[in-house]
Amino acid sequence: MTKAYVVAVYNKIIDPEKLKNYIQDSRPVMGALGAKALAIGSNISNISKLEGIPPERAVIMEFESVEAAQKAFQITRQMRKNSKEELIELCLF
């Protein structure tokens, strides 16, 4: 089975408390779907970009399958809406 990777990039963290709640609420979902956090960063302002302002947070997650990654995305979609963070990129590889 082919592994899948999800990269989430947050341009601006609007409410750190809501983001913290989203992280706590989504952890059991991600764990149940076999997600493995490969990289989590919230102080990434020293990353060079070709243009624009560096994001405030980035996360890379590994899943055992594309289907598991898609399911995690669907289940946590409402949680992300409730946190109201500006998620500028969510890519599935």
PyRosetta script that sets phi, psi and omega in degrees:
from pyrosetta import init, pose_from_sequence

init()
pose = pose_from_sequence("MTKAYVVAVYNKIIDPEKLKNYIQDSRPVMGALGAKALAIGSNISNISKLEGIPPERAVIMEFESVEAAQKAFQITRQMRKNSKEELIELCLF")
pose.set_psi(1, 140.1)
pose.set_omega(1, -178.8)
pose.set_phi(2, -82.7)
pose.set_psi(2, 131.4)
pose.set_omega(2, 176.8)
pose.set_phi(3, -74.7)
pose.set_psi(3, 157.9)
pose.set_omega(3, 178.3)
pose.set_phi(4, -128.5)
pose.set_psi(4, 150.4)
pose.set_omega(4, -178.7)
pose.set_phi(5, -127.5)
pose.set_psi(5, 134.8)
pose.set_omega(5, 177.6)
pose.set_phi(6, -114.4)
pose.set_psi(6, 129.2)
pose.set_omega(6, 177.0)
pose.set_phi(7, -115.6)
pose.set_psi(7, 120.2)
pose.set_omega(7, 178.3)
pose.set_phi(8, -114.8)
pose.set_psi(8, 128.9)
pose.set_omega(8, -179.0)
pose.set_phi(9, -123.5)
pose.set_psi(9, 124.7)
pose.set_omega(9, 179.5)
pose.set_phi(10, -103.5)
pose.set_psi(10, 117.7)
pose.set_omega(10, 179.1)
pose.set_phi(11, -69.6)
pose.set_psi(11, -44.9)
pose.set_omega(11, -175.4)
pose.set_phi(12, -143.2)
pose.set_psi(12, 128.4)
pose.set_omega(12, 174.1)
pose.set_phi(13, -91.2)
pose.set_psi(13, 108.9)
pose.set_omega(13, -174.5)
pose.set_phi(14, -80.0)
pose.set_psi(14, -45.7)
pose.set_omega(14, -176.8)
pose.set_phi(15, -135.4)
pose.set_psi(15, 98.8)
pose.set_omega(15, -177.1)
pose.set_phi(16, -56.2)
pose.set_psi(16, -34.0)
pose.set_omega(16, -179.5)
pose.set_phi(17, -67.3)
pose.set_psi(17, -42.1)
pose.set_omega(17, 177.4)
pose.set_phi(18, -66.5)
pose.set_psi(18, -37.5)
pose.set_omega(18, 177.3)
pose.set_phi(19, -64.9)
pose.set_psi(19, -41.8)
pose.set_omega(19, 177.5)
pose.set_phi(20, -59.6)
pose.set_psi(20, -43.3)
pose.set_omega(20, 178.2)
pose.set_phi(21, -63.6)
pose.set_psi(21, -41.6)
pose.set_omega(21, 178.1)
pose.set_phi(22, -60.8)
pose.set_psi(22, -44.6)
pose.set_omega(22, -179.2)
pose.set_phi(23, -61.2)
pose.set_psi(23, -45.7)
pose.set_omega(23, -179.8)
pose.set_phi(24, -64.0)
pose.set_psi(24, -41.0)
pose.set_omega(24, -178.4)
pose.set_phi(25, -71.8)
pose.set_psi(25, -32.8)
pose.set_omega(25, -175.9)
pose.set_phi(26, -85.4)
pose.set_psi(26, -19.8)
pose.set_omega(26, -178.8)
pose.set_phi(27, -54.9)
pose.set_psi(27, -48.9)
pose.set_omega(27, -180.0)
pose.set_phi(28, -61.9)
pose.set_psi(28, -37.0)
pose.set_omega(28, 178.8)
pose.set_phi(29, -63.7)
pose.set_psi(29, -49.3)
pose.set_omega(29, -179.5)
pose.set_phi(30, -62.0)
pose.set_psi(30, -42.7)
pose.set_omega(30, 179.0)
pose.set_phi(31, -62.4)
pose.set_psi(31, -41.8)
pose.set_omega(31, -179.6)
pose.set_phi(32, -65.3)
pose.set_psi(32, -26.2)
pose.set_omega(32, 179.5)
pose.set_phi(33, -96.3)
pose.set_psi(33, 10.3)
pose.set_omega(33, 174.1)
pose.set_phi(34, 77.6)
pose.set_psi(34, 21.0)
pose.set_omega(34, -179.4)
pose.set_phi(35, -69.1)
pose.set_psi(35, 144.0)
pose.set_omega(35, 175.9)
pose.set_phi(36, -127.3)
pose.set_psi(36, 123.0)
pose.set_omega(36, 178.5)
pose.set_phi(37, -75.9)
pose.set_psi(37, 119.8)
pose.set_omega(37, 178.6)
pose.set_phi(38, -93.6)
pose.set_psi(38, -34.2)
pose.set_omega(38, 179.5)
pose.set_phi(39, -155.8)
pose.set_psi(39, 134.0)
pose.set_omega(39, 176.0)
pose.set_phi(40, -137.2)
pose.set_psi(40, 125.3)
pose.set_omega(40, -179.4)
pose.set_phi(41, -141.8)
pose.set_psi(41, 137.1)
pose.set_omega(41, 177.4)
pose.set_phi(42, -122.4)
pose.set_psi(42, -4.5)
pose.set_omega(42, 176.6)
pose.set_phi(43, -123.2)
pose.set_psi(43, 71.9)
pose.set_omega(43, -173.5)
pose.set_phi(44, -113.7)
pose.set_psi(44, 26.9)
pose.set_omega(44, -177.7)
pose.set_phi(45, -67.1)
pose.set_psi(45, -14.5)
pose.set_omega(45, -179.6)
pose.set_phi(46, -89.6)
pose.set_psi(46, 2.4)
pose.set_omega(46, 176.4)
pose.set_phi(47, -72.4)
pose.set_psi(47, 129.6)
pose.set_omega(47, 178.0)
pose.set_phi(48, -80.6)
pose.set_psi(48, 136.7)
pose.set_omega(48, 174.6)
pose.set_phi(49, -121.7)
pose.set_psi(49, 155.1)
pose.set_omega(49, 177.4)
pose.set_phi(50, -69.2)
pose.set_psi(50, -31.2)
pose.set_omega(50, 178.4)
pose.set_phi(51, -157.2)
pose.set_psi(51, 160.2)
pose.set_omega(51, 175.7)
pose.set_phi(52, 81.8)
pose.set_psi(52, -175.7)
pose.set_omega(52, -178.2)
pose.set_phi(53, -93.4)
pose.set_psi(53, 134.4)
pose.set_omega(53, 178.3)
pose.set_phi(54, -60.7)
pose.set_psi(54, 147.8)
pose.set_omega(54, 178.7)
pose.set_phi(55, -69.3)
pose.set_psi(55, 161.8)
pose.set_omega(55, 179.4)
pose.set_phi(56, -87.0)
pose.set_psi(56, -20.2)
pose.set_omega(56, -178.0)
pose.set_phi(57, -155.3)
pose.set_psi(57, 144.8)
pose.set_omega(57, 174.2)
pose.set_phi(58, -143.6)
pose.set_psi(58, 146.2)
pose.set_omega(58, -178.6)
pose.set_phi(59, -137.3)
pose.set_psi(59, 136.7)
pose.set_omega(59, 172.9)
pose.set_phi(60, -122.0)
pose.set_psi(60, 122.8)
pose.set_omega(60, -179.1)
pose.set_phi(61, -119.0)
pose.set_psi(61, 143.2)
pose.set_omega(61, 176.2)
pose.set_phi(62, -110.4)
pose.set_psi(62, 137.0)
pose.set_omega(62, 176.9)
pose.set_phi(63, -123.8)
pose.set_psi(63, 156.2)
pose.set_omega(63, -179.8)
pose.set_phi(64, -71.6)
pose.set_psi(64, -19.1)
pose.set_omega(64, -179.5)
pose.set_phi(65, -154.8)
pose.set_psi(65, 160.8)
pose.set_omega(65, 175.4)
pose.set_phi(66, -62.8)
pose.set_psi(66, -38.6)
pose.set_omega(66, -179.2)
pose.set_phi(67, -61.2)
pose.set_psi(67, -41.9)
pose.set_omega(67, 178.9)
pose.set_phi(68, -65.0)
pose.set_psi(68, -40.7)
pose.set_omega(68, 179.0)
pose.set_phi(69, -65.3)
pose.set_psi(69, -42.3)
pose.set_omega(69, 178.5)
pose.set_phi(70, -64.6)
pose.set_psi(70, -40.3)
pose.set_omega(70, 178.7)
pose.set_phi(71, -63.5)
pose.set_psi(71, -43.0)
pose.set_omega(71, 178.3)
pose.set_phi(72, -60.8)
pose.set_psi(72, -42.5)
pose.set_omega(72, 178.6)
pose.set_phi(73, -59.7)
pose.set_psi(73, -47.3)
pose.set_omega(73, -178.2)
pose.set_phi(74, -64.3)
pose.set_psi(74, -43.7)
pose.set_omega(74, -177.6)
pose.set_phi(75, -66.8)
pose.set_psi(75, -38.7)
pose.set_omega(75, -176.3)
pose.set_phi(76, -89.5)
pose.set_psi(76, -1.4)
pose.set_omega(76, -179.3)
pose.set_phi(77, -54.9)
pose.set_psi(77, -49.2)
pose.set_omega(77, -179.3)
pose.set_phi(78, -65.8)
pose.set_psi(78, -36.2)
pose.set_omega(78, 177.1)
pose.set_phi(79, -60.2)
pose.set_psi(79, -42.1)
pose.set_omega(79, 179.3)
pose.set_phi(80, -65.0)
pose.set_psi(80, -40.2)
pose.set_omega(80, 178.3)
pose.set_phi(81, -61.7)
pose.set_psi(81, -40.2)
pose.set_omega(81, -179.5)
pose.set_phi(82, -68.5)
pose.set_psi(82, -30.2)
pose.set_omega(82, -179.3)
pose.set_phi(83, -77.6)
pose.set_psi(83, -21.6)
pose.set_omega(83, 177.0)
pose.set_phi(84, 57.3)
pose.set_psi(84, 26.1)
pose.set_omega(84, 174.5)
pose.set_phi(85, -79.7)
pose.set_psi(85, 150.9)
pose.set_omega(85, 178.7)
pose.set_phi(86, -85.8)
pose.set_psi(86, 99.9)
pose.set_omega(86, 178.5)
pose.set_phi(87, -92.8)
pose.set_psi(87, 106.2)
pose.set_omega(87, -173.2)
pose.set_phi(88, -86.6)
pose.set_psi(88, -23.9)
pose.set_omega(88, 179.4)
pose.set_phi(89, -142.5)
pose.set_psi(89, 133.1)
pose.set_omega(89, 170.2)
pose.set_phi(90, -139.0)
pose.set_psi(90, 104.3)
pose.set_omega(90, -173.4)
pose.set_phi(91, -115.1)
pose.set_psi(91, 140.8)
pose.set_omega(91, 176.8)
pose.set_phi(92, -112.8)
pose.set_psi(92, 124.4)
pose.set_omega(92, 179.5)
pose.set_phi(93, -116.4)
pose.dump_pdb("model.pdb")
